Amino acid sequence: MANEDNPISQAFELQRQALERSQQAMEQAVEFQGRLNEAMLSGVEGTAEASERSSEMTRQAIHNSLDAIEGMVPEGEANFDQVREAVDEQFDAAEEATDQASEQAIEVTESGLENAEAATESYVESVDQQIDQLRSAHEDLEEQTLSYLEQTEAQLKKLQEQTDGTPFEGFEQLRERMEEMRERLNR
């Protein structure tokens, strides 16, 4: 804003930098949450795929076992085709139920993530607007503070000149307060 060598301007600049770092940290947290959400959805999808592969491997293992047993039983003594058909029907029914449950889980997860993303975007936009307003108010406050101090110093100099350097009652006390204020701002 005004003079960067001015301790008051430096204090205001440090406050603005802290505000910007806070805003950046919030944005990074939101991005991180988005990545976590994507990972969660990938996990749900991966679980569905793994379940499907596991079911198919189990079905194939049962068929292989039936083939081995059928090879040991004399021909015509047992009808393994019916057993295979019954196994396939049970696996088909289980896979259909699992597929439906997986699809619903994925849809619910996607929907929830979309809703969360929309709410987060709205929240971030709102916070950004509030931070912009805060920055503007902060800059106005800095300008007003600097202006007030400049006017006060000018008035003190003018009073000192009018009194030919002779201190008037309360002048020293006012000057000491101004010095204390400058020292606090320099810290």
Disulfide bonds with the S-S distance in Angstrom:
none
